[in-house]
Amino acid sequence: MIALNPPWSAGSPDRVYAVVVTFFPDAGFPERLARIAAQVSRVIVVDNGTAGESLGHLERALGDRSGTTCVRNPGNLGVAAALNQGIRRALADEKGCSWIVTFDQDSLPIGDMVERMLTVWKSHPHSERLMVAGPRTTFVDSTSLPDLTDSSPWREVTHVITSGSLIPRRAFELAGYFNEGLFIDYVDIEFCLRVKSLDYEVIEVQTAEILHHMGRLEEHLVWGKKVHPTHHPPLRRYYQFRNALLLHRQFRESQHVWCQRNRRILMKILVLILLYERRRLQSFYQILRGIVHGLTGRAGREGEGRYVPHPPGGH
């Protein structure tokens, strides 16, 4: 691997800006934001209407930290819109932003995650074809260990999660921004599938790691295999199933393997809700709403608009 200056160092050509989306963060958020800020040139927090006790957690995280700014939305505009707000502000910065790394409020990266990802990116044999890189993700409250039998520093994947995704400036110029019609859920997957449909690559950097919260994760054994019900709020099930169906239609030809695999994931979610989750009736009602809206092309916050696949280009 080639040696790089840390992305926050003076004179480095790799100015990395972090965009962090918040929505009622918990008391651990200040520590997580500090870990992120230590790895990048600048942090842009985009808050979706936090109030009450959580506002205090946000204020403590921001403090008087230099190099950190906060965009405050009066309400919840959704993950995609908040990401786009932060990205546009980063790309417009007069100091020059070369890379964006996106985060949600619940993830804790290892101390040199960004540097490791940049190093792997620049040593990749086809680095000019890369558009998104993500770290290896470990989920809180899961004892399942990642497969480390492959010693390669990276592997090509269909998609990576939002938190920890490293994206070069040119990706937004070529592929456009995140699709705000999805609001929440599958926002990261849609962007990655769009990139791959344009014949670019997405990789997971196996030498970088991030610790991520996934709902209220539990672990159970079924016939000797570990399963993980997440106990997401019922409304999240609406977005999960609606957006999945919207993407199945959008990518049914260009990413048909992903579509088939995702259908199996949705069936597994249904079974886990039935077996383990307490609010199963509310969840199934929201899933039904999501299926109807997905099949009829509804999008936005609870289906208020029509779904429009995002065109290429930075608009």
N, C-alpha and C positions, 0 to 999 in steps of 0.2 A: 504494500500500500504506500501511496505517496504521503508525504508529511504536509500538514496544513497548519496555518496559524489558527488559533481558536477564532470562531466567527465573530466574537465580540472585541477582538484585539484591534488596536489602532493600526490603521493602514491595511487591514485585511480587505481583499477584494470581495470577500463573501459576507456581505452584510445581511444577516438573517434577522427578520422581524417576526416576532411571535404574535399571533392573533388568538386571544383567549375569550371564549364566550361564557358569560355567567348568567345564572338564573337562580336566585336565592341560594348562594353558596353556603357551605357549612363552616364550622370553626376551624377545620383543617386547611381551608383554602389559602390563608396567608403563607403557610409553609410551602404549599405546592407552587404558588406563584413565585416565591423567592427562588425555588429550584429552577423554574423556567427562566426567570429574568437573568440568572447567572450565566446562561448559555447563549444568549442572543444579544444583538445590538440594541434592540428596542422592543418593548412590549406594548401592544394595544389591546386593552380589555374592552370588550363590547358587552354592556350589561343590559339584559332584557327585563327591566322593570323591577329589580330587587327592592324589597321593602322590609320593614320590621326588623327583627333580630338579625336576619341575614344581611341587612344593609350594614350593620356594624362589622360583620366579618369582612365584607367587601372593603369598607373604609380602612380597616386595619391592614388588609393586604396591600392596598394602594399606598397608604401612609404618605410620606414625602419622597418616595422612591424616584430618583432621577431616571430618565429613560423609560418611564411608564406613563401612559395616558389612558384615559377612560372615556369611552363614548357611552352616554347614558340614554337609553330609550325609555319612553314613558310607560311602555308595556311590552308584552312578549311578542316580538316580531318574527320569532322562529329562528332556528339555528342557521339556516341557509342565508337569510337576510342579514343576520348579525355577522356571520363570517364575511359576507361580501362588503359590508360596511368597513370592517377592519382591514380587509385586503385592499380595498380602494384607497383608504387612507395611507396604508403602508406604501403602496406603489406610487403614490403622489408625493411622498416625502422628498424634500429637496436634497437630502443627504444621499439618496440612492439606495434602494432596497433590491437586493439580488435574489433573495429567497424568502418564502413565507413558510413558517411552521405553525400549524393550527392545533389548538388544544380546546378541550372542554374543561370544566372546573373540577372534575373528579379524578384527574389523572396525575400521577407522579412519575416524571421521567428520571432515569438514572442520571448521575451528575454530569456525564459527558455524552449524553445521547445525541445531541445535535452534531457535535464534532465527529462522532463515530459515523453518523449517517452521511455527512459530507465527505468524509474520507472514502467510504465505500462507493458513494456515487461517482467520485472523480477517478476511482480506480476501475470502474465498471468498463468492460470492453466496448460497450455501445452506449456510453453515457449521454450522447446526443439524442438517443431515442428514449431516454427516461423522462417521465413527466411527474411521477409521484413515487415517493419512498416512505414507508412506514416502519416503525420499530416492531420488534417482537413483543407481543402483548401478554401480560400475565394478569389474570383476573383475581381480584380480592375475594376471599372466602372459597376459592376453588383449590383443591389439592391436585388437580390434573397438571402434570408437568409437560412443558413443550417438548416436542421431538427434537433432540439435539444430535441425532445420529448423523445428520448432514453437516459436515464441517465447513461448508461454503459460507462466506460472510453475508451472502444474500441469496434470495430465491425469488423467481418471478411468480407473481400471484395475480388473481383477478381483481382484488381490491384490498384496501387497508382501511382501518377506522380513521375517523377524523383526528382523534387525539394523537399527536406526534407526527402527523403527515407533513413531510417536507416537500415543497412544491416550488419550482423555479419561476421566476417572473414570466418567462415566455410561455409557460403552460396556460396562463390566463389569456394571453394574447391569441394563442392557437385554439384553445378549447372553450374559452368563455369562463364565466364564473359559476358558482354553485346555483342550482335551480331552486329559486325561492318558492315555487309552487309546491314543493314537497314539504315545506315548513319544518318538519323534524322527522327523523328516521329515514334511512336510505339516502340521505344527502351525500354522504361520502361515497357510497357505493355507486350512485348514479354518475358522479364526477369521474370516478375511476373507469367505469364501463364506457363512458363517453370518450375518455382518453384512449382506451384500448380500441374502440371502434375506429379511431383515427389512425390506428396502426402504431401507437406509441406503447411504452411499457410501464408497468407498475411493479415495484419490488418490495419485499420485506427484508429489512436489514437485520440479520439474525444476531449480530454482535451488539446491537442497541436494544434497550428494553424499556418498557413503560408499564407501570402498575395502574390498572384501570378498574373502576367500579362499574358493575353491570346490574342496574336495578338493586333489588335485595336478594342477591344470589344465595341459593341454598344448594346443597349437594346431597344426592340420594343414589343408592345402588339399585339398579333394576337388572336382574339376571346377570349380576356380576359386572355390569357396566355403569360408569358414573353418568348421571344426568343432572342438569342444573336448571331448575325452574328459577325464573328471575323475579317474579312477583311485581312486574311493572304495573303502574296504574292502568285501569281499564281503557282510558282515553289513549294511552300510548299504543294499545293493541289496534285501535282504529287506524292510526298512522302507519303502523307496521304493515298491516294487511292491505290497506289502500295503496300505499306507496309501492309495495311489492308488486301488486297487480299492474300499476301504472308502468313500472319498469319492465315487467314481463312483456307488455305490449310494445314498449319502445325498443327493446333489445331482443325481441323474439328471433330475429334472423342473425344479427351480428354477434350476439352473446347467448346462443341457445343452450350451451352447456351450463352456463351460470343459471339460466332460467330454470332448467330441470332440477339442478341441485337446490335452488332456493325453494322450489315447491316442496321438496322433501323436508326442508328446514321448517317451513310453515306448518306442515303436518305434525312435525315433532313438537312445535310450540303448542298446538292445539291439544295434543295428548298430555303434555306436562301441565297445562292449565287445568285440564279435566282431573288429573290425578292429585295435584298438590296445591293448587292455588285457591284461596278462600273466596275471592270475589269472581268466581268463575262465571256466574250468570251475567254480571255486569260486563265482564270481559268478552263473553260470547256475543252479547248485544252489540258492543262496540266493533267487534270483528265483523259481524254481519253488516253494520253500517259501512265499515271500511271496504268490504267486498263489493257492495252495491256501488259505492262511489268510485272505487277503482275500475269496475267494469264500465261505468258510464263516463269516465274521464274527468271526475271532479277532483279539484286540488285546492291548495291554500289552507287557511285555518278552518278546519272542520268542513271542508268541501265548498267554500264560498265562491270558488272560481273554477275555470277550466284548466286542465293540465296542458301545458305547451312544452314539448321537448326543447331543451336549451340548444340554440344554434351555435355552431362554432364561431369563434371570434370573441374578443373581449368586450362584450356589451351586456 
